[in-house]
Amino acid sequence: MGTNNDTAVRVSEFIITGFDHLSHQKLLGSLILITYVLILFFCSTNLSIIIADRRLHSPMYILICNLAIADIMFSTSSCITMIAVVLAEIKTITFTSCISSMFTYHLGDITMCLAITLMAMDRMLAISLPLRYNSILTNPRCIAAILFCWIIAIGAMVPNAKAADSIPYCQNKIRYVFCDYPAIIRAGCVNPIPYFTVSIIKGLWLFAHLLLILISYIVIMYTVLSLSEKGGRHKAFSTCISHIIVVSTYYAPKIVSVLLSRVGVKLNLTERNAVIIVASMLPPLVNPVTYCLTTKELRGRLISRLTKKRVAVK
């Protein structure tokens, strides 16, 4: 790694120190492990049910599969490091693994954002144009849109990965709980402010997608309120409940973080790490659980599987 600073050191591995000042580390590590296992269980359940049942091979369920993949990627890139540090007491991570984890973490975050927006567009088309929905959003078009989103996400992450890989480092300690872009840049022998312009771009990106989602729900509200039958209104709203929960869970930690910084509230390192842990684990847990338990088809097939297993055991 090239250096341009006398205090720069050649870094082959990083030491994760974000948990050092916390008490009850084993308890926290156990909670992270349990949460991660639940994420994998519900995501894999949704994926296996949808893949195995041809009747569920439709745009809505393809989008749920895409979100499940993003959830697994997003949670794995952070949880594995945290579990290793807290439970296995392995605080070191190689430079390459750290950069790879950072890339995967933010790629999962961007992909999740795009997936949630696509799902909002899907619900808007399904409710506002029910007769044309199947002809507008076909499976090939849905898959093409998903692939395009992944290409955008990868393209957005390449400059960040190159920046993190090329800067000189003054220390090999990361004061946060896993490898993400801000944590790695703060370990470098550089002024971090120019590198954090990406945060401004990301904020605008999130705002633009939230605006698209709000517009889609305005269209949905207008369509639903124009329906004469109350039963039709209830059915239309019920199809959006899962997505509303997912949107709220994804954006809430980010909005809270922005609002706190805007009003001048300065979080200490412990509070920042707490926000990071919640933001990295809550959405990928809530997303698959919500769709698995609130979507009639997925819930019914899950119950059917569990019932068959119980009968087989007896």
N, C-alpha and C positions, 0 to 999 in steps of 0.2 A: 504493500500500500504506500503510495507516495505521500510525503509529508512536506509541508511548507511552513512549519513552525518549530522553533527550537524545543518547545515543550512537548511536541507530539511524540507519541510512542507507537510502536508497531503492535497492533492488537490482533491476537489470534483467537481470543475468547473474551467474553464479557462475564461479569459477575452481577447477578440480579440481587440487589440489596433492598428492594422495596418492602419486603416483609420483616426486615431485621428489627424494626422498632415496634412491631406489633406483638401484643400478648395473645395467648390462646391460638397460636399459629396452627396447631394440629387440628383444632376444632374448625377453624376457617378452611384449612386444607381439605378436611373431610366433607364440608359443605360444598366446596368447589367440585370435589370428585363425584359426589352424589348428583349434583346438578348436571355435570358433564355426562354421566351415565344416562340420566333421564333424557337429555338432549339427543344422545345417540339412539336411545330406544324409540322415542317418538318419531324422530326423523326417519329412521330405518323402517319403522312400522308404516308410516305414510308412503314411503317409497315402494316398499314391497307390496302393499295392498294395491296401489295404483298400477304398478308394473304388471302384477299378476292378473288383474281383471281388465279385459279388453273393453268392457263397457265404460270404464273410467278413463279411457284414452281420448280425452277431450281437452280443449284449451285450458279450462279452469283447473283441471287436475294436473296437467302438464306444468302449469305455473306453480302449483303447490309443490311439485317435485323439484322444480328449479329453486324455489325458496328453501326447501329442505337441504339441498346440496350447499347452498350459500350458508345456511345455519351451521352445518357440520364444519365447513371450512373456517368460518368466522370463529366458532367456539374452540375448535381443535388447536388453532394457531396460538391461542392465549392460554387455554386451560392446561394443555400438556406442560407448558413451561411452569405455570403456577403450581401444579400438582407436584412436579419434579422438585421445585424449590422448597415447598412447604412440607410435603410428606416424605419424599425420598431424600431431602436435604442435599440435593444436587444444585448448587447455586450457580454453577458455571454453564455457559452455553457457547459453543464455537461461534466465531464471527460469521461464518457462512450460514449456520443454522439460524442465527439471530436475524440476519438480513432476509433469509427465506421466510421466517415466521412473520416478520414485519410485512413483507410483500403479501403473504397469504392472508394475514389479518385484515389489512386495508382493502385487498381485493374482495374478500368476503363482505366487508362493510359496504363497499360501493355496489357490489352485485346485489346485496340485500335491498339497498335503496332502490335500485332499478327494478328489481323484482316486485317490490311493493307498489311501485308506480304502474308497472304493467298490469298488476292485478286490479288496480283501481280502474284502469282503462277497460279491462275485461268486464268488470261489473257494470260500468257505465254503458257499454255496448249491449250487454245482456238485458239490462232493464229498459234503456231508452229505445233500443232498436231490436226488440225480441224476434221479430219476423225475419230480419236480415242478419241477425247475429251469426248464425251458422255459415252463411255465405261470406261474411266479412272476415271473421276470425276463424280461419280453418287451422287444422293442426300444423300443416307445413308453414303457414304464415306465423303462427305462434312460436314454433321452433326457430324460425328465421329471426324473429324479434329477440328471442332469448339469446341466440348466438351473437347477434349484433350488440346486445348489451354486454356480454362477456368480453367482446373485442374492445368496446369502449372502456370497460373497467381495467383490462390489462394495459391498454394504451395509456390510461391515466396514471397507472402505478409505475410504469417503466422509468420515468424521470425521477421519481422519489427514490426508487431502488438504486439508480445510478448515483444520485446525490449522496445517499447514505454509504454507498460502497466506496466513494472516491474522496470523501473529506478526511483530513488528518484527525486523529483522536488524542486528547490530552489524558484520558483515563480509560480504564477498562471496566468501570463500575457504572451500572445502570440503576438509578435510584427509584425506578418504578417496578411494577410487578411482572412485566413481561416486555418483549421487544415490540415497540411500536415506533412510528416515525419520530414523534417529538422526543421520546426518551433517548433514541439513538443520536439524534442531532445534538441534544444537550450534552452528550458525552464528547462531542467533537471540539477541536481547537478552532472554532469558527464563531462568528457572530450569528446566532441562530435566527435573528429577525428576518433576514432575506430568505432563509430557507422555510420560514413559517408563512410566507405569502400563500403557500399551498392551503393553509388553514382558512384564509379568506376565500380562496376559490372554492374550497370544500363547503364553506358556509353558504356561499351563493348557490352552489350546486344543490345543497339540501333544501334551501329556501325555494328554488325553482321547482324542485320535485314536489315539495309540500304544497306549493301553489297549484301545480297540476292536479294533485290529489283533491284539493279543496274544490277546484273547478269541476272535476268529475263528480263530486258529491253534490254540488249545486245543481248540476244537470240531473242527477239521480233524484234529488229532492223535488225538483220541478216536475219530473216525469211521474213520480210516485203520488204527489199531491193532486195531479190531474186525473188520477184513476178514480173511478166512481165507486168501485167496490172496496170495502174496508178489508176484505180478505186478501185482495190483490195487493193492497198497500202493505199489510202485515207480512205477506210472503216476500215482497220486494225488499223490505227493510231487513228481514231476517237473513237474507242472503248476503247482506253487507256487514252483519255484526262481527263476524270473524275478522274481516279485513280492518274494520274500525279498531278492534282490539290490537291487532298487529301494528297498525300505523301509530297508535297511541304509545305502545310499548317501545317502538323504535325511536320515535322522535322526542319523547318525554325527557330522557336523560340528557339529550343534546340541547334541547331548549332550556332546561334548567341550568345547564352549565353556561350557556350563552348569557342568560338573564343574570346569573350571579356575577359574571365578569363585567356585565354592563352597569350594574348598580354599584360596582366597586368592592364586592365581597371577595377577599383574597383567601383562597383555600390553602391550608397547610398540606404538607406532603401526604399525610395520612388520609386527609379528606379527599385529596385528588385521586389517590389510589383507590379509595372506596368508590368514588364515582366511576372510575375506569373499570373496576371489577363488575359493578352493577350494569354498566352500559355494554360490557362485553359478554355477559352471561344471561341477562334477563330476556332480551329479544330472541336469541336462538332457543331459549327454553319455552317461552310463551307461544312463539309462532307455531311449532308443530303440535303442541298440546292443544292450542285453540282449534286448529283445523281438524285434528284427530277427534276431538270430543264434541265440537259443535257442527261439523259437517255430517249430515245424516248418513250418507253412503259410507264414509270412512268409519264412523262410529259403529254402524251396523255390522260392517265386516270385521272390525276389531272384536266386537262382542261375540260374533259367530266363531272367530278363531279361538278365543279364550274358552268358549263353551265346549267346542270340539275337543280341545286339549284336556279339559276337566273330565269329560265323558271318557276319553281315552285312558286317563289315569285310573278312573274308577274301574 
